[in-house]
Amino acid sequence: MIYREAGDFKTTYRADAQTFPIKLDRVGYYGLLLVAIFVIPFVINDYWANAILVPFLIYGIAAIGLNILTGYCGQVSLGTGGFMAVGAYACYKLMTSFPDVSILVHVILAGVVTAGVGVLFGLPSLRIKGFYLAVATLAAQFFLVWLFNKVPWFYNYSASGMINSPERTVFGYAVTGPNASAAAQYLVCLFFVILLALVARNLTRGAFGRKWMAIRDMDIAAEIIGVNPLKAKLSAFAVSSFFIGVAGALFFAVYLGAVEVGEAFGITKSFLVLFMVIIGGLGSIFGSFAGAAFLVVLPVVLKVIGADWLGWPDDVVAHLQLIIVGALIMGFLIMEPHGLAQLWRLTKEKLRLWPFPH
């Protein structure tokens, strides 16, 4: 077997603390990154972009955001859909108010706006936690959806109440609007995924991550050893909301193009992202992508097998998806609470030690 550390020496502290300490992991990661950047954009079509790749990248960002808050800091949130709506509507207002500014800047600013809203709704976490915090964030979900539905200023007084993404370009290629190309949409989402995944990885491995995990494990003990719960919890809400806001902006502007807040960012969206985190693995960046990939690919696979091959009605396929997801959530919570990420870690450990018993 070649999956070993033997001969892979570390001569600096920086090399010893790198994300992928085994050379084969690094080669695989950079190889996958090269394929994602230089191969997939040239072979992608509209179906693969709209059905799998673009939603996977966007939900991956949202899952990382929720994982930072729930998996790393231990603050349960059911308001992901509402915070995605904040990002979407902030991006829409910025796009219509400043049409000459790049869409990339609008998406980042939408994340900043969402971070501010997340800090505001994160204030109850200083006094409550667990089930009560989940209820408070659930209230934020319903309040934000109601606000965007009832205040016409957010959708520029449109008679339909919907928001439509104006056409914007990046380096001359349309990424929003009816003329957007699948490759351009994919590359814009991939750019944000790579950037935010690196940010999340460094934050969770640094001082912020250690403070968040101390609060998660035991907040009273963390406060005793010098962790400020106010800064730790609110910073987790801010960073998490920024990621979710960016995902909401991309979901509206790049993926859908036109949304109605109640349908696109309802409570179902909050549970979907939460299920991604649970199935993928709490407290894991890789788990966020694994959960997002699983729940994005699952409906496509069920549709192909159930509807196209076996001829089942669409409603049967939809209910089968709910049954499978529910069974997986219960199974992971009972048998493997750390989700797909832990299964991947165990698989790599077995490969490293094979054929020796362990």
N, C-alpha and C positions, 0 to 999 in steps of 0.2 A: 504493500500500500504506500502511496505517496503522500497521504494526508497525515504528515507527522511534523513535529517541531524539530526533530533531530537534524543537526547541522544548520538550523536557522537561528543563528546567534544574535543577541541584542547587545550593542555596545554603548547605547545612550539611554537615558531615562525616557526621552521622547519616543524612541523606537519601542521601548518596553511597554509604553502606555498607549500605543496606537490602537485604533479601532479594530483592525484586522491583524492580529499578531502572527498568524500563520500565513506563509507566503502564498499558498494555494488559494486562501480566501481573498487575498488582495488581488491576485491575478483574475480570479473569477469575478470580483466586483468591478474592476476596471474594464474587463472584457464585456460584461453586461452593460456597463455605462457607454462604452464605445458603440455597441450594437444599437442601444436606445437612441443615441444621438446621430450616428452616421449611416445606419442601415434602415431602421424602421421608417423614418420620414419618407424614404424613396419607394417603399413598397406598400405603405399604408393606403387604405381606401376609406370611403365615407362610412361604410358599415363597421369596419374594425375600429375606426376612430370614435364613432358615436355610440356603439354598443359596448365596447370594452375599454379601450385604452384611455380616452379622455376622462370618462367617469371614474376609472380606477385611479388615475393620477389625482383628480380633485378630491375624491373620497379619502385617498391616502393622506392628503394634507389635513383634512378635517379630522381623521382618526388620530393623527399625530397630536393635533391640538387637544382633543379630548383626552388622549392618553397622558399628556403632560399634566392635566388637571386631576384626572381621576386615578390614573395608574401610578404616576410619580408623586403627586401631592396628596392623594387620598380624598379629594373633595368631589363628591358625587354630583354630577350635573345632568339634568334632563332638558336643558335649554339650548342644545346645539342647533336645532332648526331655527330658533329665533335669532341666534347670533349669526348664523349664515344669512338670514334675511337682512340683518343690519349691514353686513358686508355687501350684499347685492344692491340694496337701496342706496347705500353710500356711494358705491361705484356708479350707479345710474345717475345720481345727482351730480357727481363730479364730471362724468362724461358729457352730460348735457350743459353744464355750467362752464366747463373749460374744454371745449372741443379740440383745441390745439395742443393739449398736453397728451403725452404718450399714455396708452392704455396700461402699460406696465406701471407707471407712476400712480394711475388711478387705483389699480388693484392694491398696491402697497398702502396708499392712503386710506383705502376702504378698510384694510386690516387695522390701521392705526385708530380709525374711528371706532371700529368694533372692540378694540382693546380698551378704549375709554369706557364704552358701555359695559364691557365685561367686568371692569373694576367696580363700577357702580353697583352692578347686581351681585358682585362678590363680597360686598360689605357684610351681608348677613352671615358669611362664613366665619366671621370673627367671634360670633356668639353662638352659632348653632352648627351642627355637623350631622353626618349620616342621613337618616331618613328625612329629617327636618330640612336639611340643606337641599336635598333632592326635590322636596316639595316647593321650596323657595325658587329654585331654578326652573321648575315646571311652571310656576306662576309667571316667571319672566318670559318663558316661551309663549304663553297665551297672551300676555300683555303686549309683547312686541308684535305678534301677528295682528292683534286687534288694532294697535296703533297704526301700522302701515296700511291697514284696510280702511280706517276711519278718517285719516288726515290726508286730504287730497294733495297737499303740497309734496308729499313724498313721491307720488306718481305723476307730478306735474299737471294735476287737474285733468287727467285723461278720463274720458267718458266711460271707458271700459274698466278702468281701475287696474289695468295691466301696465307693466313697464317693458319697453322694447329697447334692445341694445342697438345704439347707432353703429354704423360701420366705422371701424378703426383699423389702422394698419400698423405693422411693425416691420421696418426695413422694406417697405413697399408691398408687403404681403398682407392681405386682409385676414384678420383673426376674429373679427366680430362682424355681424350682419349677414345678409343672404349670400354674399359672394365669398365668404371665408372659405379657405381651403383646409382640408383635413390635416395636412402636414403642418401648416402654420399653427392651427389650434393645438395640435399635439405638442409641438416644440415649445410654445408659450407655457403650457401646463407643465411640461417636463422641466423647463427652466426654473419655475417656482418650486417644484418638487425637490430638485437637487439643492437649490439654495436653502430652502426651509428645513430639509432633512439634515443638512450640515449644521445649521443653526441649532436645531433641536438636539442633535447628537452632542454638540459641544456644551450646550447649556446643561443637559442632564448629566454629563460626566464632570462638570465643574462645580463651583461653589453653590450655584443656584440649585443644581440637581441634588446635591447632598442636603441642602436645607429643606427642599421639598420632600425628600424621602424621610428625613427626620420627623417632619410634621406628620407625614403619612403613618409612620410606624408608631409614634407616641408623641402627641403634640405637647403634653405637659413636660415630659423628659426633654424634648427638644428645646423648650423655652428655658428649662433649668440650665442647660449647657450653653445657652447664649444665642439661640436662634430666635429672631424676632418673628412671632407668628403673624403680625400685621403685614410686614414686608413679604414674608414667604408666601402667604396665601394670596395676597393681592397681586404679587408678581406672577404667581401661577395662573390666576384668572386673566391677567393682562396678556401674558404670552399665549395662553390657550386661546383666548378670544381673538388675538391677532391671526393665528393660524386659521381658525374657523372663519374669520371674516374674509381672509384671502380666498379660502375655498368657496365661500358664498359668492364672492365677486366673480370668480372664474366660472362657477356653476351657472350664474345668470348671464354674464357677458359673452363667454366663450362657448359654453356647452349648449344652453337652452336658447338664448337669444331673446326670449320673451317669457315672463313669468307672472303668475298671480300668486300672491304671497301665501294664501291659505292652502293652495294646492301644492306648491313647490317646497314650502318651508314649514309645513305643519308638524305636528307631534310625531308623525310617522318618520320624518327625517331624523329627528332626535334619537328615536329608538334604533333606527337603522345604523347610525354612526356608533351608538353605544354597543350594538351587537357586534359590529366590526372589531371594536376594542376588546370585547369579552372573548370572542372566538380567536382573534389574533394573539392576544396576550396582553395583560395589564403590565405597564412599566416596561415596554419594549418598543423601540422604533421599528424594528423588523416586524414585530407583531402587528403594528398598525397597518403596514403594507400587506401583510399576509391576510389579515381579516378583510381589508378592503378588496383585495383581489378575489377572495373566496366569495364574498357576497355580491360582487359585480359579475363574476363569471357564472355563478350558480343559476340565475334566471335564464341566461343564454343557453346553458347546457340543458336545463330542463325543457326549454322551449324546443330545442332541436330534437331531443330524444322523445319528449312527451307529445308535443303538438305535431312536429313534422314527420317523425318516424312512426310513432304509434297511433297518431290521429286522435289523441285525447283533446277534449274541449279546453279552451284557454282558461276557464275558471277552475277546472280541475288542476291544471298545471300550476296556477297561482296559489291554490290552497296547498298543493303538495310542497311548494317552496316554503310556505309558512310552517308546515309540519316539520320539514327537514331542519330549518333554522332553529325552531323551538327545541327540537330534540338535541341538536348539537350544543345549544347553549346550556341545557340541563346537563348533558354529558360532560362538557368541559368544566362546568362549575363543580361537578361532583368528583370527577376522576382526574382532571388536569386543569386546575384553576388558572395556570399561566398560559393556557391556550396553545396555538400552533407554534408560537415562538419557542416554548419549552420543548415541544416535540422535535423541533428542528435542532435545538441545542443537544438533546439526548441522542439524536441520530448522528450528529457530528462527533459526539463523544465516543459512541460505539465504533465509528469509523476510525477514530484515532487509536483506540485500544485493540481493535481486532487484529489477530484472532485470540487475544488473551482474554480470560474470563474476568468479569467485573460485575 
